Amino acid sequence: MYAYLWRKLPGPPAVKWLLTLIILVAVFFLLMEVVFPWVSSLMPYNDVAV
């Protein structure tokens, strides 16, 4: 899978590394800002009763 993605990225290796870094940062921020808060609202540990 990673070899397929590496072959599909355009440019020389330096550009591929830069694009890979940008994609990883974008995925990280997408997870932190959208996915994890949504999943957290569905978890039962938010139902606190004292």
Short mmCIF file of the C-alpha atoms (twelve columns), coordinates in Angstrom:
data_MODEL
# 
_entry.id   MODEL 
# 
loop_
_atom_site.group_PDB 
_atom_site.id 
_atom_site.type_symbol 
_atom_site.label_atom_id 
_atom_site.label_alt_id 
_atom_site.label_comp_id 
_atom_site.label_asym_id 
_atom_site.label_seq_id 
_atom_site.Cartn_x 
_atom_site.Cartn_y 
_atom_site.Cartn_z 
_atom_site.pdbx_PDB_model_num 
ATOM 1  C CA . MET A 1  0.000   0.000  0.000  1 
ATOM 2  C CA . TYR A 2  2.732   2.462  0.916  1 
ATOM 3  C CA . ALA A 3  4.712   1.621  -2.209 1 
ATOM 4  C CA . TYR A 4  1.623   2.314  -4.301 1 
ATOM 5  C CA . LEU A 5  1.136   5.717  -2.658 1 
ATOM 6  C CA . TRP A 6  4.823   6.536  -3.030 1 
ATOM 7  C CA . ARG A 7  4.705   5.750  -6.750 1 
ATOM 8  C CA . LYS A 8  1.579   7.892  -7.226 1 
ATOM 9  C CA . LEU A 9  3.065   11.011 -5.613 1 
ATOM 10 C CA . PRO A 10 4.541   13.370 -8.214 1 
ATOM 11 C CA . GLY A 11 8.089   14.669 -8.350 1 
ATOM 12 C CA . PRO A 12 11.520  13.690 -7.107 1 
ATOM 13 C CA . PRO A 13 12.057  12.056 -3.686 1 
ATOM 14 C CA . ALA A 14 12.449  15.407 -1.870 1 
ATOM 15 C CA . VAL A 15 9.039   16.551 -3.123 1 
ATOM 16 C CA . LYS A 16 7.515   13.181 -2.251 1 
ATOM 17 C CA . TRP A 17 8.819   13.497 1.317  1 
ATOM 18 C CA . LEU A 18 7.387   17.002 1.599  1 
ATOM 19 C CA . LEU A 19 4.003   15.882 0.263  1 
ATOM 20 C CA . THR A 20 4.024   12.903 2.623  1 
ATOM 21 C CA . LEU A 21 4.703   15.202 5.574  1 
ATOM 22 C CA . ILE A 22 1.906   17.569 4.522  1 
ATOM 23 C CA . ILE A 23 -0.538  14.670 4.139  1 
ATOM 24 C CA . LEU A 24 0.384   13.257 7.556  1 
ATOM 25 C CA . VAL A 25 -0.092  16.640 9.242  1 
ATOM 26 C CA . ALA A 26 -3.447  17.091 7.488  1 
ATOM 27 C CA . VAL A 27 -4.634  13.648 8.619  1 
ATOM 28 C CA . PHE A 28 -3.472  14.371 12.179 1 
ATOM 29 C CA . PHE A 29 -5.418  17.640 12.338 1 
ATOM 30 C CA . LEU A 30 -8.480  16.050 10.762 1 
ATOM 31 C CA . LEU A 31 -8.448  13.347 13.422 1 
ATOM 32 C CA . MET A 32 -7.911  15.813 16.286 1 
ATOM 33 C CA . GLU A 33 -10.495 18.361 15.158 1 
ATOM 34 C CA . VAL A 34 -13.261 16.190 13.691 1 
ATOM 35 C CA . VAL A 35 -13.017 12.465 14.301 1 
ATOM 36 C CA . PHE A 36 -11.877 12.215 17.932 1 
ATOM 37 C CA . PRO A 37 -14.375 14.785 19.304 1 
ATOM 38 C CA . TRP A 38 -17.196 13.015 17.462 1 
ATOM 39 C CA . VAL A 39 -16.166 9.614  18.834 1 
ATOM 40 C CA . SER A 40 -15.698 11.075 22.304 1 
ATOM 41 C CA . SER A 41 -19.303 12.289 22.365 1 
ATOM 42 C CA . LEU A 42 -20.452 8.711  21.704 1 
ATOM 43 C CA . MET A 43 -18.421 7.156  24.531 1 
ATOM 44 C CA . PRO A 44 -20.237 6.192  27.741 1 
ATOM 45 C CA . TYR A 45 -17.664 7.794  30.082 1 
ATOM 46 C CA . ASN A 46 -19.246 11.205 29.374 1 
ATOM 47 C CA . ASP A 47 -22.359 10.184 31.323 1 
ATOM 48 C CA . VAL A 48 -21.246 11.163 34.801 1 
ATOM 49 C CA . ALA A 49 -23.660 10.804 37.696 1 
ATOM 50 C CA . VAL A 50 -22.714 11.548 41.280 1 
# 
